[in-house]
Amino acid sequence: MLARIMAARMQTELGQALVVENRAGASGIIGTEAVARAAPDGYTILMGSVTTHAVNVPMYGARLSYDPLRDFAPVTRVSTGFNVLVTHPDVPARNVAELVALAKARPGALAYGHGGNGTSTHLAGEMFKAAASVDILMVPFRSTSPATAALLSNDIQLMFDTSTSALPLVRQGQLRLLGTCAPTRRPGMPDVPAVAETLPGFEMSTWSGLFAPAGTPAPIIMRLNDGARIALEDPQTIQRLAPLGNEPFHAGPEEFANFVRAEIAQWTTIVRNARITAE
């Protein structure tokens, strides 16, 4: 969804049609690897994320088929966001405290789904289990979409989904929103509590950004960066990002590269401390 929002505005600035191709699976590795192997001519770019360019590094180690620093030329960070805790409407819990109480009263009876090992939807679920000291069943899926479908059909009862995916379904009444995984309440959602209000220190923030294959000429990187900046400054883009729980965040290529390095270091510590590994 973020890629489509950006493409709609950037193609006007670039004078080229932007086609968004979904290549889901393997915690984003399939699509990310495809861009890493693409020609460095500026015609194939990636909407990467905290998963593809930070979490996957400690999760997969030497098995990761690309190097997020060596194989890519950072263009710009696009947005910051956060996960949200959502449940099927039939779950008899109206807030985080009630969900924790329910999980403790019925150990192993509730299940949460995630979109792949090492994704934010997975890490948030494991962090919740540890923080709340509850026994809930983990159900992995190939990507977020089938996990969301299972939640909608009540095959699983809860999920720490990305705000981009979950909030539209919450507004349609198909899911119940219990809290955000931001450290504090969000300005645009003042009535929605942060999970951290019940479980202090709980946070699962996310980010997305554009990457080109390594070796893409600097003038092309800057042209893409300028197109993204103009798109992110457009009030219509900001308006379209807001309902998805995302805030625009433009950065220069060097600033973005430094940010990615810091994220890799941070998530390496988190993943190793949680003892989470890829299957």
Secondary structure per residue as TSV (DSSP state, phi and psi in degrees):
chain	resnum	aa	ss	phi	psi
A	1	M	-	360.0	-40.3
A	2	L	H	-63.2	-41.8
A	3	A	H	-62.2	-40.2
A	4	R	H	-68.5	-38.2
A	5	I	H	-63.3	-44.5
A	6	M	H	-67.8	-41.6
A	7	A	H	-61.5	-39.8
A	8	A	H	-59.8	-35.3
A	9	R	H	-92.0	-38.6
A	10	M	H	-66.4	-34.2
A	11	Q	H	-64.5	-26.7
A	12	T	H	-66.4	-42.6
A	13	E	H	-73.3	-35.8
A	14	L	H	-85.7	-17.2
A	15	G	T	70.4	22.6
A	16	Q	S	-135.5	143.5
A	17	A	-	-71.7	135.1
A	18	L	-	-108.2	120.2
A	19	V	-	-102.3	124.6
A	20	V	-	-94.8	121.9
A	21	E	-	-116.9	120.6
A	22	N	-	-83.5	123.6
A	23	R	-	-128.4	81.7
A	24	A	-	-82.0	164.1
A	25	G	-	119.1	151.0
A	26	A	G	55.7	47.4
A	27	S	G	55.1	36.6
A	28	G	G	83.9	-0.1
A	29	I	H	-67.1	-38.6
A	30	I	H	-59.8	-51.2
A	31	G	H	-69.1	-38.2
A	32	T	H	-65.3	-43.8
A	33	E	H	-62.4	-37.4
A	34	A	H	-60.3	-40.4
A	35	V	H	-73.3	-36.7
A	36	A	H	-59.8	-31.3
A	37	R	T	-93.2	-2.8
A	38	A	S	-75.9	161.8
A	39	A	-	-64.4	136.3
A	40	P	S	-81.7	60.9
A	41	D	S	-115.8	4.6
A	42	G	S	86.3	-1.5
A	43	Y	S	-94.2	-8.8
A	44	T	-	-129.6	116.5
A	45	I	-	-130.0	163.0
A	46	L	E	-118.9	137.3
A	47	M	E	-92.0	93.0
A	48	G	E	-87.3	179.9
A	49	S	E	-153.1	178.2
A	50	V	H	-59.0	-30.7
A	51	T	I	-71.8	-52.9
A	52	T	I	-67.5	-33.5
A	53	H	I	-114.2	7.3
A	54	A	I	-141.1	-61.4
A	55	V	I	-63.9	-38.2
A	56	N	H	-63.4	-22.9
A	57	V	H	-62.9	-55.9
A	58	P	H	-74.6	-25.1
A	59	M	H	-66.3	-43.4
A	60	Y	H	-107.3	-20.4
A	61	G	G	56.1	-130.1
A	62	A	G	-67.0	-16.5
A	63	R	G	-80.1	-12.2
A	64	L	-	-66.8	128.7
A	65	S	S	-81.2	2.6
A	66	Y	S	-146.2	159.4
A	67	D	-	-109.3	116.5
A	68	P	T	-62.3	-21.3
A	69	L	T	-94.9	-46.0
A	70	R	T	-74.2	-35.9
A	71	D	S	-94.6	1.1
A	72	F	E	-135.2	152.1
A	73	A	E	-109.6	109.2
A	74	P	E	-61.3	137.1
A	75	V	E	-102.5	-61.3
A	76	T	E	-167.2	147.9
A	77	R	E	-71.0	142.7
A	78	V	E	-106.3	-44.7
A	79	S	E	-155.5	161.4
A	80	T	E	-117.7	146.8
A	81	G	E	-153.5	-161.1
A	82	F	E	-160.6	158.1
A	83	N	E	-83.2	163.2
A	84	V	E	-131.0	149.2
A	85	L	E	-93.2	115.3
A	86	V	E	-125.6	152.1
A	87	T	E	-131.1	163.6
A	88	H	-	-68.3	143.3
A	89	P	T	-57.7	-21.8
A	90	D	T	-78.1	-12.1
A	91	V	S	-68.7	124.2
A	92	P	S	-80.0	56.6
A	93	A	-	-140.2	128.1
A	94	R	S	-103.8	-7.2
A	95	N	S	-154.3	176.0
A	96	V	H	-64.5	-42.1
A	97	A	H	-60.6	-41.8
A	98	E	H	-67.8	-35.0
A	99	L	H	-66.7	-42.2
A	100	V	H	-61.5	-44.1
A	101	A	H	-62.9	-40.6
A	102	L	H	-64.1	-44.0
A	103	A	H	-64.5	-35.8
A	104	K	H	-73.1	-32.6
A	105	A	H	-75.7	-25.2
A	106	R	S	-129.4	70.5
A	107	P	T	-57.2	130.6
A	108	G	T	77.6	-1.8
A	109	A	T	-84.2	-26.5
A	110	L	-	-97.0	147.6
A	111	A	E	-128.7	140.8
A	112	Y	E	-118.1	147.0
A	113	G	E	-110.2	158.0
A	114	H	E	-144.6	163.9
A	115	G	S	-93.5	21.7
A	116	G	S	134.6	145.4
A	117	N	T	-57.1	130.2
A	118	G	T	89.2	-8.4
A	119	T	S	-72.6	163.5
A	120	S	H	-61.7	-31.2
A	121	T	H	-66.6	-28.8
A	122	H	H	-81.1	-51.2
A	123	L	H	-60.7	-39.2
A	124	A	H	-64.0	-39.8
A	125	G	H	-63.2	-42.7
A	126	E	H	-69.6	-35.8
A	127	M	H	-64.7	-37.6
A	128	F	H	-65.5	-45.2
A	129	K	H	-57.3	-43.7
A	130	A	H	-70.4	-44.0
A	131	A	H	-67.4	-37.2
A	132	A	H	-94.1	-8.8
A	133	S	T	55.3	52.9
A	134	V	-	-122.0	157.4
A	135	D	-	-107.3	99.9
A	136	I	-	-124.6	145.8
A	137	L	E	-79.0	133.1
A	138	M	E	-93.1	130.1
A	139	V	E	-123.3	108.3
A	140	P	E	-81.9	147.7
A	141	F	-	-129.4	165.8
A	142	R	S	-67.4	-33.0
A	143	S	S	-156.1	178.9
A	144	T	H	-66.5	-36.1
A	145	S	H	-57.8	-51.7
A	146	P	H	-66.5	-28.4
A	147	A	H	-65.8	-42.9
A	148	T	H	-64.0	-40.2
A	149	A	H	-61.3	-39.8
A	150	A	H	-66.4	-35.3
A	151	L	H	-67.5	-42.3
A	152	L	H	-62.7	-30.7
A	153	S	T	-93.3	3.8
A	154	N	T	66.8	21.5
A	155	D	S	-71.7	-31.1
A	156	I	S	-122.2	159.5
A	157	Q	-	-104.6	-21.6
A	158	L	E	-151.0	165.3
A	159	M	E	-160.8	144.3
A	160	F	E	-100.3	73.7
A	161	D	E	-82.4	164.1
A	162	T	E	-70.0	148.6
A	163	S	H	-60.7	-33.7
A	164	T	H	-58.0	-42.7
A	165	S	H	-81.5	-39.5
A	166	A	H	-84.3	-39.8
A	167	L	H	-60.4	-39.9
A	168	P	H	-59.3	-36.4
A	169	L	H	-72.6	-32.4
A	170	V	H	-64.5	-43.5
A	171	R	H	-66.0	-27.1
A	172	Q	T	-83.5	-3.2
A	173	G	T	80.4	11.2
A	174	Q	S	-86.4	-20.5
A	175	L	S	-133.3	157.0
A	176	R	E	-106.6	130.4
A	177	L	E	-94.7	119.5
A	178	L	E	-98.8	-28.8
A	179	G	E	-179.5	165.5
A	180	T	E	-101.5	156.7
A	181	C	-	-98.3	15.1
A	182	A	S	-74.2	157.7
A	183	P	S	-65.4	-27.3
A	184	T	S	-140.7	172.8
A	185	R	-	-61.1	142.2
A	186	R	-	-83.7	143.7
A	187	P	T	-55.6	-37.4
A	188	G	T	-82.5	-4.8
A	189	M	-	-137.5	58.1
A	190	P	T	-64.8	-20.9
A	191	D	T	-89.4	-5.3
A	192	V	S	-99.1	117.7
A	193	P	-	-70.9	155.5
A	194	A	B	-83.2	143.3
A	195	V	G	-56.3	-31.0
A	196	A	G	-62.5	-18.1
A	197	E	G	-69.1	-26.0
A	198	T	T	-99.7	-38.2
A	199	L	S	-119.6	87.5
A	200	P	T	-51.9	134.5
A	201	G	T	89.0	-5.3
A	202	F	-	-73.1	128.7
A	203	E	-	-157.4	138.3
A	204	M	-	-143.4	86.8
A	205	S	E	-91.7	154.7
A	206	T	E	-131.9	167.4
A	207	W	E	-151.3	159.1
A	208	S	E	-133.4	154.3
A	209	G	E	-161.4	162.0
A	210	L	E	-96.4	136.6
A	211	F	E	-131.8	146.3
A	212	A	E	-114.1	161.7
A	213	P	E	-61.0	147.2
A	214	A	T	-57.1	143.2
A	215	G	T	93.1	-4.6
A	216	T	-	-65.0	128.2
A	217	P	-	-55.6	142.7
A	218	A	H	-55.1	-40.6
A	219	P	H	-60.7	-34.1
A	220	I	H	-70.4	-41.6
A	221	I	H	-58.7	-43.8
A	222	M	H	-69.3	-33.0
A	223	R	H	-66.1	-42.3
A	224	L	H	-65.8	-39.7
A	225	N	H	-62.9	-43.7
A	226	D	H	-63.1	-41.1
A	227	G	H	-63.3	-40.1
A	228	A	H	-67.5	-40.2
A	229	R	H	-60.7	-46.5
A	230	I	H	-62.3	-39.6
A	231	A	H	-64.1	-42.0
A	232	L	H	-73.3	-22.1
A	233	E	H	-86.4	-11.0
A	234	D	S	-70.3	125.8
A	235	P	H	-55.3	-32.5
A	236	Q	H	-67.7	-38.0
A	237	T	H	-64.7	-46.0
A	238	I	H	-59.1	-41.9
A	239	Q	H	-65.1	-35.6
A	240	R	H	-76.5	-28.9
A	241	L	H	-75.8	-33.8
A	242	A	G	-56.5	-47.9
A	243	P	G	-64.6	-16.0
A	244	L	G	-91.2	1.4
A	245	G	T	77.0	20.6
A	246	N	-	-114.0	143.1
A	247	E	E	-114.4	134.7
A	248	P	E	-65.1	144.8
A	249	F	-	-150.0	99.6
A	250	H	-	-89.5	147.0
A	251	A	-	-150.2	153.2
A	252	G	-	-74.0	161.6
A	253	P	H	-55.4	-43.5
A	254	E	H	-68.5	-43.1
A	255	E	H	-61.4	-41.7
A	256	F	H	-66.0	-40.4
A	257	A	H	-61.1	-43.2
A	258	N	H	-64.7	-37.6
A	259	F	H	-62.7	-44.3
A	260	V	H	-62.3	-41.8
A	261	R	H	-59.3	-43.6
A	262	A	H	-65.8	-37.7
A	263	E	H	-66.3	-39.8
A	264	I	H	-60.2	-44.8
A	265	A	H	-63.1	-43.2
A	266	Q	H	-65.3	-47.0
A	267	W	H	-75.1	-23.8
A	268	T	H	-62.5	-42.6
A	269	T	H	-65.1	-45.7
A	270	I	H	-63.0	-48.1
A	271	V	H	-65.2	-42.1
A	272	R	H	-68.7	-38.3
A	273	N	H	-66.0	-33.9
A	274	A	H	-81.7	-8.7
A	275	R	T	56.3	41.9
A	276	I	-	-98.3	131.0
A	277	T	-	-129.4	157.8
A	278	A	-	-74.9	151.0
A	279	E	-	-73.6	360.0
